Protein backbone atom coordinates (compact mmCIF):
# COMPACT_ATOMS: atom_id res chain seq x y z
CA UNK A 1 0.00 0.00 0.00
CA UNK A 2 1.00 3.67 -0.36
CA UNK A 3 1.98 5.63 2.77
CA UNK A 4 3.78 8.83 3.79
CA UNK A 5 6.88 7.65 5.66
CA UNK A 6 9.18 9.80 7.79
CA UNK A 7 12.83 8.86 8.18
CA UNK A 8 15.48 10.71 10.20
CA UNK A 9 19.01 10.21 11.50
CA UNK A 10 19.51 9.29 15.17
CA UNK A 11 22.15 11.86 16.03
CA UNK A 12 21.80 13.24 19.58
CA UNK A 13 22.87 16.85 20.04
CA UNK A 14 26.22 17.46 21.72
CA UNK A 15 25.58 17.45 25.45
CA UNK A 16 22.30 15.55 25.24
CA UNK A 17 22.49 12.44 27.42
CA UNK A 18 20.65 9.50 25.88
CA UNK A 19 18.78 7.66 28.62
CA UNK A 20 18.91 3.91 29.11
CA UNK A 21 15.28 3.73 27.96
CA UNK A 22 16.05 5.64 24.76
CA UNK A 23 19.08 3.51 23.99
CA UNK A 24 17.21 0.23 24.47
CA UNK A 25 13.93 1.21 22.79
CA UNK A 26 15.12 3.41 19.95
CA UNK A 27 12.53 5.97 21.05
CA UNK A 28 13.55 9.57 21.64
CA UNK A 29 11.88 11.22 24.62
CA UNK A 30 12.89 14.62 23.25
CA UNK A 31 12.73 14.27 19.49
CA UNK A 32 14.13 17.72 18.78
CA UNK A 33 17.33 16.77 20.61
CA UNK A 34 17.86 13.46 18.82
CA UNK A 35 16.45 13.30 15.26
CA UNK A 36 18.37 15.07 12.51
CA UNK A 37 17.72 15.64 8.80
CA UNK A 38 14.14 14.31 8.59
CA UNK A 39 12.87 13.20 5.20
CA UNK A 40 9.30 12.49 4.07
CA UNK A 41 8.42 10.25 1.14
CA UNK A 42 5.28 8.65 -0.25
CA UNK A 43 6.31 5.03 -0.78
CA UNK A 44 5.08 1.46 -0.89
CA UNK A 45 4.99 -0.35 2.45
CA UNK A 46 3.63 -3.79 3.39
CA UNK A 47 -0.12 -4.07 3.94
CA UNK A 48 -0.82 -4.23 7.71
CA UNK A 49 -2.71 -7.14 9.26
CA UNK A 50 -4.56 -7.03 12.59
CA UNK A 51 -3.27 -9.09 15.49
CA UNK A 52 -5.05 -10.01 18.74
CA UNK A 53 -7.09 -7.10 20.05
CA UNK A 54 -6.58 -5.05 16.89
CA UNK A 55 -8.67 -3.90 13.94
CA UNK A 56 -7.75 -3.05 10.37
CA UNK A 57 -9.20 0.23 9.11
CA UNK A 58 -9.46 1.58 5.60
CA UNK A 59 -8.39 5.19 6.08
CA UNK A 60 -10.94 7.60 4.64
CA UNK A 61 -9.53 10.92 5.89
CA UNK A 62 -6.42 12.01 7.79
CA UNK A 63 -5.74 15.53 9.00
CA UNK A 64 -2.35 17.21 9.15
CA UNK A 65 -1.39 18.32 12.66
CA UNK A 66 1.11 20.92 13.79
CA UNK A 67 3.16 18.00 15.13
CA UNK A 68 3.43 16.59 11.59
CA UNK A 69 4.69 19.98 10.42
CA UNK A 70 7.25 20.06 13.25
CA UNK A 71 8.51 16.64 12.07
CA UNK A 72 9.26 18.16 8.68
CA UNK A 73 10.66 21.52 9.83
CA UNK A 74 14.17 21.79 11.28
CA UNK A 75 16.33 24.25 13.16
CA UNK A 76 19.54 25.71 11.74
CA UNK A 77 21.43 22.53 12.72
CA UNK A 78 19.04 20.21 10.91
CA UNK A 79 17.22 18.89 14.01
CA UNK A 80 13.47 18.44 13.73
CA UNK A 81 11.38 20.85 15.74
CA UNK A 82 9.00 18.36 17.37
CA UNK A 83 10.09 18.02 21.02
CA UNK A 84 8.26 14.87 22.13
CA UNK A 85 8.22 11.07 22.04
CA UNK A 86 9.18 9.69 18.61
CA UNK A 87 10.62 6.65 16.85
CA UNK A 88 11.49 6.60 13.16
CA UNK A 89 11.12 5.51 10.44
CA UNK A 90 7.35 5.32 10.60
CA UNK A 91 4.20 6.29 8.75
CA UNK A 92 2.97 9.61 10.14
CA UNK A 93 -0.62 10.81 10.64
CA UNK A 94 -2.76 10.55 13.75
CA UNK A 95 -5.93 12.59 13.12
CA UNK A 96 -8.03 10.15 11.14
CA UNK A 97 -11.26 8.31 10.53
CA UNK A 98 -11.96 5.15 8.60
CA UNK A 99 -13.99 2.03 8.04
CA UNK A 100 -13.48 -1.26 9.89
CA UNK A 101 -12.30 -3.84 7.35
CA UNK A 102 -11.16 -6.72 9.55
CA UNK A 103 -10.94 -7.65 13.23
CA UNK A 104 -8.14 -9.58 14.86
CA UNK A 105 -8.81 -12.39 17.35
CA UNK A 106 -9.86 -11.66 20.90
CA UNK A 107 -12.76 -10.00 22.70
CA UNK A 108 -11.39 -6.46 22.54
CA UNK A 109 -13.23 -5.65 19.31
CA UNK A 110 -16.62 -6.93 20.43
CA UNK A 111 -18.06 -3.41 20.18
CA UNK A 112 -17.10 -3.17 16.50
CA UNK A 113 -18.31 -4.77 13.29
CA UNK A 114 -17.05 -4.84 9.72
CA UNK A 115 -18.19 -1.65 7.99
CA UNK A 116 -18.38 0.48 11.16
CA UNK A 117 -17.25 4.07 10.70
CA UNK A 118 -14.82 5.05 13.43
CA UNK A 119 -12.16 7.42 14.60
CA UNK A 120 -9.42 6.46 17.06
CA UNK A 121 -7.37 7.79 19.91
CA UNK A 122 -3.74 8.50 19.07
CA UNK A 123 -2.43 7.75 22.58
CA UNK A 124 -1.83 3.99 22.82
CA UNK A 125 -1.99 3.63 26.62
CA UNK A 126 -1.05 0.31 28.17
CA UNK A 127 -3.71 0.11 30.90
CA UNK A 128 -1.47 -1.54 33.49
CA UNK A 129 1.21 0.99 34.53
CA UNK A 130 0.62 3.09 37.64
CA UNK A 131 -0.57 6.26 35.83
CA UNK A 132 -3.02 4.22 33.70
CA UNK A 133 -4.31 2.36 36.76
CA UNK A 134 -4.70 5.67 38.59
CA UNK A 135 -6.79 7.05 35.72
CA UNK A 136 -4.16 9.07 33.85
CA UNK A 137 -3.91 7.36 30.44
CA UNK A 138 -2.29 10.39 28.80
CA UNK A 139 0.63 10.01 31.19
CA UNK A 140 1.11 6.27 30.47
CA UNK A 141 4.65 5.11 31.24
CA UNK A 142 4.59 2.62 28.35
CA UNK A 143 3.00 5.00 25.88
CA UNK A 144 3.06 4.41 22.15
CA UNK A 145 1.70 7.08 19.84
CA UNK A 146 0.10 6.45 16.47
CA UNK A 147 2.08 8.30 13.82
CA UNK A 148 4.88 9.08 16.30
CA UNK A 149 6.29 5.73 17.45
CA UNK A 150 4.04 3.26 15.57
CA UNK A 151 2.66 3.45 12.00
CA UNK A 152 0.07 6.15 11.46
CA UNK A 153 -2.81 6.90 9.14
CA UNK A 154 -1.29 8.86 6.26
CA UNK A 155 -1.79 5.63 4.35
CA UNK A 156 -4.41 3.50 2.67
CA UNK A 157 -4.84 1.23 5.72
CA UNK A 158 -3.93 1.26 9.40
CA UNK A 159 -4.02 -1.27 12.23
CA UNK A 160 -5.01 0.08 15.66
CA UNK A 161 -5.98 -1.42 19.02
CA UNK A 162 -9.74 -1.95 19.06
CA UNK A 163 -9.96 -0.34 22.51
CA UNK A 164 -9.03 3.03 20.95
CA UNK A 165 -11.85 3.10 18.36
CA UNK A 166 -15.02 5.17 18.67
CA UNK A 167 -17.97 5.10 16.27
CA UNK A 168 -18.76 8.39 14.54
CA UNK A 169 -22.36 7.72 13.48
CA UNK A 170 -23.68 11.03 14.96
CA UNK A 171 -21.37 12.91 12.60
CA UNK A 172 -22.74 11.09 9.55
CA UNK A 173 -26.27 11.83 10.75
CA UNK A 174 -25.34 15.52 10.90
CA UNK A 175 -23.60 15.68 7.50
CA UNK A 176 -25.37 13.79 4.70
CA UNK A 177 -22.46 14.42 2.31
CA UNK A 178 -20.08 11.49 2.88
CA UNK A 179 -16.91 13.41 2.01
CA UNK A 180 -17.79 16.15 4.48
CA UNK A 181 -18.67 13.61 7.18
CA UNK A 182 -15.36 11.75 6.82
CA UNK A 183 -13.47 15.03 6.83
CA UNK A 184 -15.19 16.20 10.02
CA UNK A 185 -14.71 12.80 11.65
CA UNK A 186 -10.96 13.16 11.10
CA UNK A 187 -11.05 16.32 13.24
CA UNK A 188 -12.39 14.56 16.33
CA UNK A 189 -8.87 13.89 17.63
CA UNK A 190 -7.61 17.50 17.75
CA UNK A 191 -10.97 18.64 19.12
CA UNK A 192 -10.56 16.08 21.90
CA UNK A 193 -7.13 17.58 22.65
CA UNK A 194 -8.80 20.97 23.12
CA UNK A 195 -11.57 19.39 25.25
CA UNK A 196 -8.99 17.70 27.48
CA UNK A 197 -7.15 21.00 27.83
CA UNK A 198 -10.15 23.10 28.82
CA UNK A 199 -12.33 20.73 30.82
CA UNK A 200 -10.20 17.89 32.19
CA UNK A 201 -6.87 19.62 32.78
CA UNK A 202 -7.97 23.19 33.51
CA UNK A 203 -11.28 22.27 35.17
CA UNK A 204 -13.53 24.05 32.67
CA UNK A 205 -15.27 27.41 32.92
CA UNK A 206 -18.44 28.78 34.44
CA UNK A 207 -21.13 30.02 32.05
CA UNK A 208 -20.53 33.73 31.63
CA UNK A 209 -16.75 33.46 31.67
CA UNK A 210 -14.29 35.46 29.61
CA UNK A 211 -11.95 33.25 27.56
CA UNK A 212 -8.88 34.07 25.47
CA UNK A 213 -7.46 31.67 22.90
CA UNK A 214 -3.97 32.34 21.57
CA UNK A 215 -3.46 30.65 18.20
CA UNK A 216 -6.28 29.87 15.76
CA UNK A 217 -4.94 26.67 14.32
CA UNK A 218 -7.20 23.60 14.49
CA UNK A 219 -6.85 23.11 18.27
CA UNK A 220 -7.35 26.81 18.92
CA UNK A 221 -10.41 26.86 16.64
CA UNK A 222 -11.79 23.86 18.52
CA UNK A 223 -11.12 25.65 21.82
CA UNK A 224 -13.12 28.66 20.61
CA UNK A 225 -16.12 26.45 19.80
CA UNK A 226 -15.90 24.46 23.04
CA UNK A 227 -15.70 27.64 25.12
CA UNK A 228 -18.79 29.08 23.39
CA UNK A 229 -20.65 25.79 23.84
CA UNK A 230 -19.78 25.89 27.57
CA UNK A 231 -21.32 29.34 27.95
CA UNK A 232 -18.44 31.79 27.61
CA UNK A 233 -19.87 35.27 27.03
CA UNK A 234 -16.76 36.58 25.32
CA UNK A 235 -14.16 34.52 23.47
CA UNK A 236 -11.22 36.60 22.27
CA UNK A 237 -8.88 34.92 19.77
CA UNK A 238 -5.39 36.04 18.80
CA UNK A 239 -3.98 35.04 15.43
CA UNK A 240 -1.56 36.58 12.91
CA UNK A 241 -2.82 34.74 9.80
CA UNK A 242 -5.66 36.63 8.03
CA UNK A 243 -7.18 33.35 6.82
CA UNK A 244 -7.20 31.88 10.31
CA UNK A 245 -8.57 35.13 11.70
CA UNK A 246 -11.57 34.71 9.40
CA UNK A 247 -11.98 31.08 10.46
CA UNK A 248 -11.98 32.11 14.13
CA UNK A 249 -14.81 34.53 13.39
CA UNK A 250 -16.66 31.81 11.46
CA UNK A 251 -16.60 29.37 14.38
CA UNK A 252 -17.85 31.87 16.95
CA UNK A 253 -15.04 34.02 18.33
CA UNK A 254 -16.48 37.33 19.49
CA UNK A 255 -13.26 39.23 18.83
CA UNK A 256 -10.28 38.23 16.70
CA UNK A 257 -7.11 40.30 17.06
CA UNK A 258 -3.67 40.26 15.49
CA UNK A 259 -1.14 40.19 18.37
CA UNK A 260 1.56 41.61 16.10
CA UNK A 261 -0.52 44.77 15.72
CA UNK A 262 -2.31 44.96 19.08
CA UNK A 263 -1.03 44.68 22.62
CA UNK A 264 -2.73 41.45 23.70
CA UNK A 265 -2.82 42.12 27.44
CA UNK A 266 -4.10 45.65 26.99
CA UNK A 267 -6.78 44.49 24.56
CA UNK A 268 -7.96 41.74 26.91
CA UNK A 269 -8.22 44.11 29.86
CA UNK A 270 -10.15 46.62 27.76
CA UNK A 271 -12.58 44.00 26.41
CA UNK A 272 -13.19 42.57 29.89
CA UNK A 273 -13.67 46.00 31.50
CA UNK A 274 -10.48 45.62 33.48
CA UNK A 275 -11.50 42.30 35.06
CA UNK A 276 -9.24 40.06 32.99
CA UNK A 277 -9.90 36.65 31.47
CA UNK A 278 -11.04 33.62 33.44
CA UNK A 279 -9.27 31.20 31.12
CA UNK A 280 -6.48 31.73 28.59
CA UNK A 281 -5.56 28.86 26.26
CA UNK A 282 -2.05 28.72 24.81
CA UNK A 283 -2.56 26.94 21.47
CA UNK A 284 0.01 28.91 19.49
CA UNK A 285 3.15 27.07 20.60
CA UNK A 286 4.79 30.47 21.23
CA UNK A 287 4.82 30.75 25.04
CA UNK A 288 7.68 33.24 25.09
CA UNK A 289 5.27 35.73 23.53
CA UNK A 290 1.89 34.59 24.85
CA UNK A 291 2.53 33.79 28.52
CA UNK A 292 3.58 37.33 29.49
CA UNK A 293 0.37 38.72 28.01
CA UNK A 294 -1.72 36.05 29.72
CA UNK A 295 -0.11 36.84 33.08
CA UNK A 296 -0.97 40.52 32.80
CA UNK A 297 -4.57 39.85 31.78
CA UNK A 298 -5.56 37.12 34.27
CA UNK A 299 -8.74 37.61 36.26
CA UNK A 300 -8.73 36.93 39.99
CA UNK A 301 -8.77 33.15 40.14
CA UNK A 302 -7.84 33.07 36.45
CA UNK A 303 -6.36 30.06 34.71
CA UNK A 304 -3.84 29.49 31.94
CA UNK A 305 -3.96 26.19 30.05
CA UNK A 306 -0.97 25.27 27.88
CA UNK A 307 -1.50 22.84 25.00
CA UNK A 308 0.79 24.28 22.29
CA UNK A 309 4.13 22.46 22.18
CA UNK A 310 7.38 24.41 22.42
CA UNK A 311 10.85 23.14 23.25
CA UNK A 312 11.94 26.08 25.38
CA UNK A 313 11.82 27.47 28.89
CA UNK A 314 9.70 30.54 29.60
CA UNK A 315 10.25 32.99 32.49
CA UNK A 316 7.16 33.55 34.62
CA UNK A 317 6.42 36.10 37.31
CA UNK A 318 5.05 33.88 40.06
CA UNK A 319 4.08 36.82 42.27
CA UNK A 320 1.32 37.55 39.79
CA UNK A 321 -0.06 34.03 40.20
CA UNK A 322 0.14 34.18 43.97
CA UNK A 323 -1.57 37.53 44.42
CA UNK A 324 -4.37 36.68 41.97
CA UNK A 325 -4.90 33.09 43.17
CA UNK A 326 -4.21 32.08 39.60
CA UNK A 327 -3.24 28.70 38.15
CA UNK A 328 -1.34 27.25 35.21
CA UNK A 329 -2.19 23.84 33.76
CA UNK A 330 -0.29 21.66 31.32
CA UNK A 331 -2.26 19.51 28.89
CA UNK A 332 -1.25 16.51 26.81
CA UNK A 333 -3.36 14.06 24.86
CA UNK A 334 -7.05 13.32 24.74
CA UNK A 335 -7.69 9.85 26.15
CA UNK A 336 -10.01 8.86 28.99
CA UNK A 337 -12.68 10.79 30.89
CA UNK A 338 -15.36 10.17 28.25
CA UNK A 339 -13.75 12.78 26.00
CA UNK A 340 -14.15 11.07 22.63
CA UNK A 341 -17.85 10.20 22.93
CA UNK A 342 -18.57 13.66 24.35
CA UNK A 343 -16.88 15.42 21.42
CA UNK A 344 -18.56 13.13 18.87
CA UNK A 345 -21.95 13.94 20.42
CA UNK A 346 -21.19 17.67 20.36
CA UNK A 347 -20.29 17.44 16.68
CA UNK A 348 -23.46 15.48 15.96
CA UNK A 349 -25.49 18.16 17.74
CA UNK A 350 -23.82 21.00 15.83
CA UNK A 351 -22.24 22.53 18.94
CA UNK A 352 -18.87 22.06 17.24
CA UNK A 353 -18.89 22.42 13.44
CA UNK A 354 -15.47 21.64 12.03
CA UNK A 355 -16.73 21.60 8.47
CA UNK A 356 -16.05 25.35 8.69
CA UNK A 357 -12.34 24.97 9.39
CA UNK A 358 -11.29 22.57 6.59
CA UNK A 359 -9.61 24.70 3.95
CA UNK A 360 -7.79 22.17 1.75
CA UNK A 361 -7.94 18.50 0.72
CA UNK A 362 -5.19 16.48 -0.92
CA UNK A 363 -4.94 12.97 -2.34
CA UNK A 364 -2.54 10.54 -0.64
CA UNK A 365 -0.09 10.81 -3.53
CA UNK A 366 0.09 14.56 -2.78
CA UNK A 367 0.64 14.11 0.97
CA UNK A 368 4.13 15.67 0.91
CA UNK A 369 2.72 18.70 -0.92
CA UNK A 370 0.04 18.87 1.78
CA UNK A 371 2.72 19.00 4.50
CA UNK A 372 4.55 21.74 2.63
CA UNK A 373 1.30 23.68 2.35
CA UNK A 374 0.81 23.29 6.13
CA UNK A 375 4.21 24.90 6.81
CA UNK A 376 2.80 28.19 5.47
CA UNK A 377 0.41 28.27 8.48
CA UNK A 378 -2.38 29.93 6.58
CA UNK A 379 -4.90 27.08 6.47
CA UNK A 380 -7.38 25.93 9.08
CA UNK A 381 -7.28 22.16 8.70
CA UNK A 382 -5.67 20.36 5.77
CA UNK A 383 -6.98 16.84 5.20
CA UNK A 384 -5.51 14.01 3.14
CA UNK A 385 -8.15 11.74 1.57
CA UNK A 386 -6.62 8.34 0.73
VOGU-3710 file (C-alpha; in Angstrom, 3 decimals, decimal comma):
1> xxxxxxxxxx> 0,000/0,000/0,000  1,000/3,673/-0,355  1,975/5,626/2,767  3,784/8,826/3,789  6,883/7,650/5,656  9,179/9,797/7,794  12,834/8,864/8,182  15,483/10,714/10,199  19,012/10,214/11,502  19,512/9,285/15,166
11> xxxxxxxxxx> 22,149/11,858/16,027  21,805/13,243/19,583  22,871/16,853/20,037  26,225/17,458/21,717  25,585/17,453/25,450  22,296/15,546/25,235  22,486/12,438/27,416  20,647/9,496/25,878  18,778/7,658/28,619  18,912/3,909/29,107
21> xxxxxxxxxx> 15,280/3,732/27,956  16,054/5,642/24,762  19,079/3,514/23,993  17,207/0,228/24,471  13,931/1,205/22,787  15,125/3,414/19,953  12,528/5,973/21,055  13,550/9,567/21,636  11,885/11,216/24,615  12,890/14,618/23,250
31> xxxxxxxxxx> 12,727/14,271/19,488  14,133/17,723/18,781  17,328/16,773/20,614  17,863/13,458/18,819  16,453/13,298/15,259  18,366/15,074/12,508  17,725/15,645/8,799  14,141/14,307/8,588  12,867/13,197/5,196  9,303/12,488/4,070
41> xxxxxxxxxx> 8,416/10,248/1,143  5,277/8,647/-0,249  6,313/5,032/-0,785  5,076/1,462/-0,891  4,991/-0,349/2,451  3,628/-3,791/3,391  -0,118/-4,068/3,942  -0,819/-4,232/7,705  -2,715/-7,143/9,259  -4,559/-7,033/12,593
51> xxxxxxxxxx> -3,271/-9,095/15,490  -5,047/-10,015/18,736  -7,090/-7,100/20,053  -6,578/-5,051/16,890  -8,669/-3,899/13,939  -7,755/-3,048/10,367  -9,200/0,231/9,113  -9,459/1,584/5,595  -8,394/5,193/6,081  -10,945/7,602/4,642
61> xxxxxxxxxx> -9,527/10,918/5,891  -6,418/12,006/7,792  -5,740/15,527/8,999  -2,354/17,214/9,155  -1,385/18,323/12,655  1,110/20,920/13,795  3,156/18,004/15,128  3,433/16,592/11,587  4,690/19,984/10,421  7,254/20,056/13,245
71> xxxxxxxxxx> 8,513/16,641/12,068  9,261/18,162/8,685  10,662/21,518/9,828  14,167/21,789/11,284  16,325/24,254/13,157  19,542/25,707/11,744  21,429/22,530/12,716  19,038/20,214/10,907  17,224/18,887/14,006  13,472/18,440/13,733
81> xxxxxxxxxx> 11,375/20,851/15,741  8,999/18,355/17,369  10,095/18,024/21,024  8,261/14,874/22,127  8,222/11,075/22,042  9,183/9,691/18,613  10,618/6,647/16,850  11,488/6,601/13,158  11,124/5,512/10,438  7,353/5,316/10,605
91> xxxxxxxxxx> 4,198/6,292/8,752  2,970/9,614/10,139  -0,618/10,809/10,641  -2,759/10,553/13,752  -5,933/12,589/13,115  -8,034/10,150/11,140  -11,258/8,313/10,532  -11,955/5,152/8,601  -13,989/2,030/8,044  -13,480/-1,259/9,892
101> xxxxxxxxxx> -12,302/-3,844/7,346  -11,160/-6,723/9,553  -10,943/-7,646/13,232  -8,143/-9,582/14,855  -8,808/-12,390/17,346  -9,861/-11,655/20,900  -12,758/-10,005/22,703  -11,393/-6,459/22,544  -13,227/-5,652/19,306  -16,623/-6,935/20,428
111> xxxxxxxxxx> -18,058/-3,411/20,179  -17,096/-3,173/16,502  -18,306/-4,774/13,286  -17,046/-4,839/9,722  -18,193/-1,654/7,986  -18,380/0,481/11,157  -17,250/4,075/10,698  -14,816/5,048/13,429  -12,156/7,424/14,599  -9,422/6,459/17,056
121> xxxxxxxxxx> -7,370/7,787/19,911  -3,743/8,504/19,073  -2,425/7,750/22,581  -1,832/3,988/22,822  -1,987/3,634/26,620  -1,053/0,310/28,173  -3,707/0,114/30,895  -1,467/-1,536/33,488  1,213/0,986/34,530  0,622/3,090/37,638
131> xxxxxxxxxx> -0,574/6,262/35,828  -3,016/4,216/33,703  -4,310/2,357/36,760  -4,696/5,675/38,592  -6,789/7,050/35,723  -4,160/9,071/33,854  -3,908/7,355/30,440  -2,293/10,392/28,796  0,628/10,006/31,192  1,107/6,272/30,468
141> xxxxxxxxxx> 4,652/5,109/31,241  4,586/2,622/28,353  3,001/5,000/25,879  3,059/4,412/22,152  1,698/7,077/19,841  0,099/6,451/16,467  2,085/8,300/13,815  4,881/9,080/16,298  6,294/5,729/17,450  4,040/3,262/15,570
151> xxxxxxxxxx> 2,662/3,451/11,999  0,074/6,146/11,459  -2,805/6,904/9,136  -1,291/8,856/6,257  -1,794/5,628/4,351  -4,415/3,497/2,669  -4,842/1,234/5,720  -3,928/1,258/9,400  -4,018/-1,274/12,233  -5,009/0,083/15,658
161> xxxxxxxxxx> -5,983/-1,416/19,023  -9,743/-1,946/19,063  -9,956/-0,338/22,511  -9,034/3,027/20,954  -11,845/3,095/18,365  -15,020/5,172/18,670  -17,971/5,103/16,270  -18,761/8,394/14,542  -22,359/7,720/13,475  -23,680/11,027/14,957
171> xxxxxxxxxx> -21,370/12,914/12,604  -22,744/11,091/9,554  -26,268/11,828/10,749  -25,335/15,518/10,895  -23,601/15,684/7,499  -25,370/13,788/4,699  -22,457/14,420/2,312  -20,079/11,491/2,882  -16,907/13,407/2,008  -17,792/16,148/4,483
181> xxxxxxxxxx> -18,671/13,609/7,178  -15,362/11,748/6,822  -13,467/15,033/6,826  -15,189/16,205/10,017  -14,710/12,797/11,648  -10,959/13,160/11,101  -11,046/16,323/13,243  -12,386/14,555/16,331  -8,869/13,886/17,633  -7,611/17,502/17,747
191> xxxxxxxxxx> -10,971/18,636/19,119  -10,559/16,083/21,901  -7,133/17,581/22,645  -8,799/20,971/23,123  -11,570/19,394/25,246  -8,989/17,696/27,478  -7,151/21,004/27,834  -10,151/23,103/28,825  -12,333/20,726/30,816  -10,203/17,887/32,192
201> xxxxxxxxxx> -6,871/19,617/32,778  -7,973/23,189/33,514  -11,279/22,268/35,167  -13,535/24,048/32,671  -15,269/27,410/32,916  -18,439/28,781/34,438  -21,125/30,022/32,046  -20,534/33,725/31,629  -16,749/33,459/31,667  -14,294/35,457/29,606
211> xxxxxxxxxx> -11,949/33,254/27,556  -8,881/34,074/25,466  -7,457/31,670/22,898  -3,967/32,338/21,569  -3,464/30,651/18,203  -6,281/29,873/15,758  -4,936/26,668/14,322  -7,202/23,596/14,492  -6,846/23,114/18,266  -7,351/26,814/18,918
221> xxxxxxxxxx> -10,409/26,863/16,640  -11,789/23,856/18,523  -11,119/25,651/21,824  -13,118/28,662/20,612  -16,118/26,452/19,802  -15,901/24,462/23,035  -15,702/27,644/25,123  -18,790/29,078/23,393  -20,649/25,786/23,840  -19,782/25,892/27,571
231> xxxxxxxxxx> -21,325/29,342/27,947  -18,445/31,791/27,607  -19,870/35,269/27,028  -16,757/36,579/25,321  -14,158/34,524/23,475  -11,223/36,596/22,265  -8,884/34,917/19,770  -5,393/36,043/18,796  -3,981/35,036/15,426  -1,560/36,580/12,910
241> xxxxxxxxxx> -2,822/34,741/9,797  -5,656/36,626/8,032  -7,184/33,350/6,820  -7,198/31,879/10,306  -8,573/35,128/11,699  -11,572/34,713/9,404  -11,976/31,078/10,458  -11,975/32,108/14,133  -14,815/34,527/13,390  -16,657/31,810/11,462
251> xxxxxxxxxx> -16,605/29,367/14,379  -17,850/31,874/16,946  -15,038/34,024/18,333  -16,481/37,334/19,487  -13,261/39,225/18,834  -10,275/38,231/16,703  -7,114/40,299/17,055  -3,669/40,261/15,486  -1,143/40,192/18,373  1,561/41,609/16,103
261> xxxxxxxxxx> -0,524/44,773/15,716  -2,306/44,958/19,075  -1,034/44,676/22,624  -2,726/41,449/23,702  -2,815/42,121/27,444  -4,105/45,649/26,995  -6,780/44,490/24,561  -7,957/41,741/26,913  -8,217/44,113/29,861  -10,147/46,615/27,757
271> xxxxxxxxxx> -12,577/43,997/26,407  -13,187/42,569/29,894  -13,672/46,005/31,498  -10,477/45,617/33,478  -11,501/42,296/35,058  -9,238/40,064/32,988  -9,895/36,651/31,471  -11,040/33,625/33,435  -9,274/31,200/31,118  -6,477/31,729/28,595
281> xxxxxxxxxx> -5,557/28,862/26,260  -2,050/28,723/24,812  -2,558/26,939/21,474  0,013/28,906/19,493  3,153/27,071/20,598  4,787/30,466/21,229  4,819/30,745/25,040  7,683/33,236/25,093  5,265/35,732/23,530  1,890/34,592/24,846
291> xxxxxxxxxx> 2,530/33,792/28,524  3,582/37,335/29,494  0,368/38,720/28,006  -1,718/36,050/29,719  -0,105/36,844/33,083  -0,968/40,524/32,799  -4,570/39,852/31,778  -5,561/37,120/34,267  -8,744/37,613/36,264  -8,732/36,934/39,989
301> xxxxxxxxxx> -8,769/33,153/40,135  -7,835/33,067/36,450  -6,359/30,062/34,709  -3,837/29,494/31,938  -3,959/26,185/30,045  -0,968/25,273/27,881  -1,499/22,841/25,000  0,788/24,275/22,287  4,126/22,465/22,179  7,376/24,412/22,415
311> xxxxxxxxxx> 10,853/23,142/23,249  11,944/26,078/25,383  11,815/27,470/28,893  9,705/30,537/29,604  10,246/32,994/32,493  7,159/33,551/34,617  6,420/36,100/37,305  5,050/33,884/40,061  4,083/36,820/42,274  1,320/37,546/39,789
321> xxxxxxxxxx> -0,055/34,028/40,200  0,138/34,179/43,974  -1,573/37,530/44,425  -4,370/36,681/41,970  -4,904/33,092/43,175  -4,212/32,077/39,599  -3,240/28,702/38,154  -1,337/27,249/35,214  -2,192/23,845/33,761  -0,286/21,658/31,324
331> xxxxxxxxxx> -2,263/19,507/28,895  -1,251/16,511/26,812  -3,358/14,057/24,863  -7,051/13,318/24,736  -7,692/9,847/26,148  -10,007/8,860/28,985  -12,678/10,791/30,889  -15,360/10,174/28,254  -13,750/12,778/26,003  -14,152/11,067/22,629
341> xxxxxxxxxx> -17,850/10,201/22,933  -18,571/13,663/24,349  -16,880/15,416/21,419  -18,556/13,134/18,867  -21,949/13,944/20,419  -21,187/17,669/20,363  -20,294/17,439/16,680  -23,457/15,483/15,963  -25,490/18,159/17,740  -23,823/20,998/15,825
351> xxxxxxxxxx> -22,239/22,526/18,938  -18,866/22,060/17,244  -18,885/22,425/13,443  -15,467/21,639/12,035  -16,729/21,602/8,469  -16,047/25,353/8,691  -12,340/24,970/9,391  -11,292/22,570/6,590  -9,607/24,702/3,945  -7,793/22,168/1,746
361> xxxxxxxxxx> -7,941/18,504/0,724  -5,189/16,483/-0,917  -4,938/12,967/-2,335  -2,539/10,535/-0,643  -0,090/10,813/-3,528  0,095/14,556/-2,777  0,645/14,113/0,969  4,128/15,667/0,909  2,718/18,701/-0,916  0,042/18,870/1,783
371> xxxxxxxxxx> 2,724/18,995/4,502  4,552/21,735/2,631  1,305/23,684/2,354  0,806/23,289/6,131  4,209/24,897/6,810  2,797/28,193/5,473  0,414/28,268/8,477  -2,382/29,934/6,575  -4,903/27,083/6,474  -7,377/25,928/9,078
381> xxxxxx> -7,278/22,156/8,697  -5,666/20,361/5,769  -6,984/16,843/5,201  -5,514/14,005/3,137  -8,152/11,745/1,568  -6,619/8,335/0,734
//
